[in-house]
Structure formats: C-alpha cells, structure tokens
Amino acid sequence: MRNSGNELWLELQRNNLTRADYPENELDLSPWYIKTMQGFAGWIAALFLLAFVGTIIGSLFIYDNQVLLALCGLVCCTAAYFIFRNDKTPFLEQLGLAISLCGQFMVAWGIFTVFSISDSSAFLILALFQGALALVMPNFLHRVFSSWFAMVALFWGLNQQGIFGLDSALAAALFTLIWIKEEHWYKYRSHLLPISFGLAISLLQFSGHFLFQHELSHYLSRAEVGFLQQYSPLIGSLVLAGTCVYLVFAILSEQKIKLASPSGSIAVIATLMLLGLSFNIAGVSSALLILLIGFFRQRLILMALGILALISFISWYYYSLSETLLVKSIYLLS
C-alpha cells in the first residue's frame, strides 16, 4: 500500500503537481463508525482509569494539598501530551483527551483553593494556563476546548473586575484576524484552525451572556466604578460592530469589488442596517460575523454555526417580554 502510494507521489512530482515530500504517516482510512466506537471505548477506558486513580489521590481534594493537587494535574496534562504526540488512533486520542481534562480540573481546583473564587487573579492565571495548552497540545479537539476554556476564564476574570463586554470584542477581533490573514498562517493551520473554532464558540457564548447583562452586572457589581466598568459594554459593542465593518471591507477588497459599485454599496448598507439592529437584538452582530467568515472562506461548520446562532438570537428576542410585539415586528421586518 505504501509502495503504490509512494510511486503515485513520485509521478505527481515528475509532473510538477507537487513539490512536497511523501508524508511519513499513512492516512487512516478506517470507516467513521469504527472511529466512533474506538473513541467511545477510549472515554470508557479513561473513566475507569480516572476512577481508579481518583480513589488513590482522592484525599488531595479533601485535605490542604493544593500544590500537590496542581502538580498531579500537570502530570496528567503531560501524559496526555505524549499520548497525542506518539499515537493518532481514535482510542488513544480520546483517552488522552479525558486524562487531560481531568488534569485541567485538578489544576483549576488547586488554583481556586490557593486563591479565592472571587479573585480575578485566579481566573487570569487559569486563562494563561489554558492558552498555553491550546498552543502546545498536538490535538485538534483539545485545542478547541483549551481556547474556549481560556476565553471563558478570561470572561469571568474581567467580570470579577466589573468589566463586561470587552471579552466578546476580544474574541471577535482575534477570530476575524485569524481568518482574514488565512494565507499568512497556513503552515500553522494545525494550531490556529482549532483555536479559531474555540474563539467562535466563546464569541457566541459571550453574546448569549448579553441577554443576562443586567443580572450579571448586578451580581458582580463593585463599589468603585471606573471608566472601563462604566463604559465597557458600549466599548465592546462598538468594537464588535467595527470588526464586522472591517470584515466587509476586507472581503470587498479581496474580491476586488469597488466600494462605489452597486454590489459594494449594497453590502455596506446591509451590514450597517444589521449592525443597527444588533444594538436592540443581542447577538446578531456576532452571528453575522461568523456567518460572513463562513461564506467568505467556505467553511460549512462556521456557516451552520452562524445560521443557527442568528436564528436563536432572533427567536430569543421575539419571544422575550422586553418590548411589545409591534416594536419587535418593526425591527424584524426592517
């Protein structure tokens, strides 16, 4: 099998159809249902293994052993790294993912035991730890989870400081920057592609939190209110809207569509109208951003995620009791 593949690759090189060397690792041609069963078996094995280990080190959660608990978590993450690096079978990949998630939980438990859960420093340290895992761990799904967890930890860290809305703006800016500059980071796609998916998930999650913005601000209110605490929701909304406008201009520029042309003018006007609606319908700008990038880069996952998010946010707005049906109908009709 490998010899025939090597001969075919040499033939492609002779015809100048490729310049790369023959890949060392063979493609896994196993059917999807076999991979699914192997992955499911990996999770079952991981749960039994973690239950066995948990009975041995369970006392670490009870007694005052924060440092040792965090060290055990780091050992689990290190073991998962070597599993990902040395084997690509679905069984061991899912086993490594489960072990790593357990290790991350132990590290987080140790951090929140050393610091108070109301201390923003704990969340920021956890965000840095998850960000490092997103860059280091050689596994697609792990990078998606780690980048998502990093943004969630950053979200709660900023909220503990009374800063709301800047997290969604940061997620939108990073997500857009990755996909706009796709041709520059192609050789790092194994790192940045899953990270971008994690940013997309966190962006929609933070936009969903806007639906409960008043409850969160009341629960995490601070006695001292500075400039960021007072204006961060407005700043976040403006940055998110500006990111959408920048994306539209970048798309028009790459497609060589002039702004003064009918197509360019319609695109800009339609974007501004939708962004105007997003100030009343929370989440529309985030869903629009993901949907545009999905169409722009032909990513079915992003397109589906953007469409589902757009329908969900509009449905939430329509069935909420914040405004009358007449006002809602006018907004949706426009």
N, C-alpha and C positions, 0 to 999 in steps of 0.2 A: 504493500500500500504506500509505504513511504518512498520506495524507489520510483513508482509510477508518478507520484506527486512531485518528486524531485526532477524527473525528466520533463514533466509538463512545465515546471517552473523555469528550467533551463531553456525550453523552447520559447517561453514568453520573454526571457532576457535576450535571446538571439533576435527576436522580432522587435526589440526596443519597446515592449509593452510594460516592462517593469525594470527598475534598477535595484530594487531591494534584494537582500539575501533571502534564501529559503527559510521560512520560520522554523525554529527548533521544535516548538511544541505542535503536535498534531491537533487538528480541530476535533472537538468532541462531537461526534455525530449521533450520540445516543438520543432516542426519542424523548420528547418533552415529559411524557408520563413517567418514564424511568427516572429522569432527573428529579421530578416532583416527589416520587416515592423515596429516592435517596435523600433528598433534602428533609423530608418529613421524618425519616428514620434518624437523620442527624440531630434533629431537635429532640426526639425521644431519648436518644442516647445522651445528649447533653443534659437533659433534665434529670435523668437518673444519676449521671455523674456529679452534677451540681448538688443534688440532694444528698449524695454520699459525702461529698466534701463539706456541705453545709452542716451535717451532723458532727463533723470533726472540729470545724472552726466556728461553730455557732456561738460559742462563748464570747467571741470577739465582738458580736453585736450587743451583748448584754453588759459586759464589763467595760472598763475605761481603757480600751485598746485602740484608740483612733489611728495612731501611726502604723501599728501592725496591720490593722484592717486595710488601710490605704495601700500598704506595701503588698499585701496579698492580692488586692485588686490590680495593682500594676503587674504582678506576676501573671495573673490571668490574661491581661491585655498583651503582655509579651509572648505568652504561649500561643495566643490567637494569631499574633503577627507571624510567627514561624509556621503555623499551620497554613495560613493564607499564602505564604511565600513559597512553600515547598510542595503544596498539593492543590490542584484545582478541581478535584472531584466534588460534586454537589454535597455528598455526605459529609466530608471533612470541612467544606466551606461553611455549611450550616452549623456544624459542631463548633467551629472556631468562632462564628458569629455569636452563638449562645454563650460561649465561655467569655468572650469579650464584653458582652452586655452585662453579664454577672460581675465581671471585674470593674466595669464602669460604675455599676451600682455601689460596689464596695468602696470605690474611691470617693464617689459623691457622698456616701454615708459618713466616711471619715472626715471629709471637708466640712460638712454641715454639723458634725459633732465638735470639731475644733472651733468653728465659727458659729454664730447664731444664724438661724434660718432667715432672720430679718436683716442680716448684714449683707449688703450688696457685694462686699468683697468675696464672699463665698461663691456667689453666682458668677462673678467675673473670672475667678480662678477656674471654676468648672468650665466656663466658656473657652478659656485658653486651652485647657486640657482636651476638650472635645475638638477644638480646631486643630490641635496637633495630631490627634488621631485621624481626622479627616485627610490630612496631608500624608501621613505615614502609612496607614493600613492599606495593603495592596488588595483591596476587595471592593467591588462596586457598591454593593448594598450597604456595607459597613460605612463607606464614605458618605452615602446618602444620609444614613442615620446620624453619623457624627456631626456633619454640617448642620443638620436640622437641630440636634440637641444643643450644639454650640449657640445657635441663634436663639433658641428658647431660653437658655441660661442667660444670655445677654439681655433678652427681653425682660426677664424678671429682675436682673441686676439693675437695669435702668429704671424699671418701675419702682423698685425699692427706694430709689432716689427721687421719686415723683416725676420722672421724665417719661412721657407717654408719646408714642407716635414716631420717634426717631428710629426705632428698631425696624419698622416696616420700610422707612425711607432707605435705611442702610441695606436691607435685604434686596429692595428693588434696584438700587444703584449697582450693587455687586452682580446681581443676576443679569441685568442689562449689559453691563460692561463685559461680562464673560461671553455672551452670545454675539454682541456687536463685533468683538475682536476675535471671532472664531478662527479666522485664518492664521492669526498670530500664535495661538496656543494649541494648534492641532497636535503637536508632538507631546503635549501634556494633557491630552484629552482623557486619559485614564484617571487623571486627578480631577480635572475641572468639570468634566461632564457630570459625574455623580454629585459633586458639590453644588452645581447649578440646580440640579433637581431638589436637593435639600433646601436650597435657598428659595425655590419656588413654593415648596410646601410650607416653609416658615412664613413666607410673604402672605400666603392665603390665610394661614392661622392668625397672624397678627392683624390682618384686615378683619377677620372674624371677631377679634377682641375689640375692635372699634365699636361693635354692636353693644358692648358692655362697658364702654369707655367711662361713663359716669359712675357705674358701680365700682370699677377698678380704682378710679381716682379718689372716690370716697373712702374705699377700704385702705388704700395706700397713701392717704393724704399726709402731708408734712406740715409742721407748724411754720417753718420758714419756707417761703415760696420765692424762688429766684426767677431770673429771666427764662431759663430753659424749662423750669417747672410750669411756668405760666403759658408759654407760647410754643412748647414742643409739639402739641397736636397740630397746630396750624403750620408749623415749620415742616413737620412730617408730611402733611397733605400736600403742601406746595412742592416739596422735593419729589414726591411721588408723581405729581402731575407734570412737573418739569422733566422727569425721567421719561414719561410717556411721550411728551412732545419731542424730546431729543431722539427717542427711538424712531418716531415717524420721520423726522428729518434725515436720520441716518439711512433709513430704508429708501427714501426718495433719492438720496444721493447715490447709494449703491446701485439702484435700478436706473440711474441716470434720468430721472423724471424731474423736470424743472418745477420749481415752486409756483411759477406763474402759469403753468399749464393747467388745463381743466382738471386733469387727474390729481395733480399736486394740490390744487386749491381745495378740491372736494375732500381729499384725505385730511388736510389740516383742519378744515372747518368741522368735519365729522368728529375728529379727535377732540377738538375744543368743546364741542357740544356734549360729547360723552363725559369728558372730564368735568364739565359744569354740573352734570347730573350726579357725578360721584360725590360731590360735596353734600348732597342730600341722601344718596343711596350708597351707604358704606360698602367698600369692597369692589365697586365697579372698576375703578382705575387699576387695581391690582389684577383683577381677572382680565381686563383689556390688555394690560401689559404682557401677561403670559400668553394670551391668545395671539397677539400680534407677533411675538417672537416665535411661537409655534408655527404660524403660517409662513413667516419670513424664512425660517431655517428648515421648514418641512419636517418638524418633529411631531409625530402623531400623539405622543404622550402629553406634550405641552398643549397641543390643540385641544385634546379631550379634557385636560385639567382646566384650561381656561374656559371652555364652554360650560362645563359642569359648575365651575365657580360662579360664572356670570349668571347662570340660571338660579343658582342657590341664593346669591345675594339679592337678586331682583325679587325672588319669591319671598325671602325674609322681609324685605321692605314692603311688599304688597300686603302681606298678612300681619304686619305689625300694627299696633294701635297708636303710633305716634302722630299720624295725620289722618285726615278724612279720605275716604275713597275717591272723592272728586279730585283732590290735590294729587293723590297718587296716580290716578288715571292720566292727569295732565302731564305729569313728569314722564310716565312710561310711554305715552303717546308721542311726546316730543323726542 
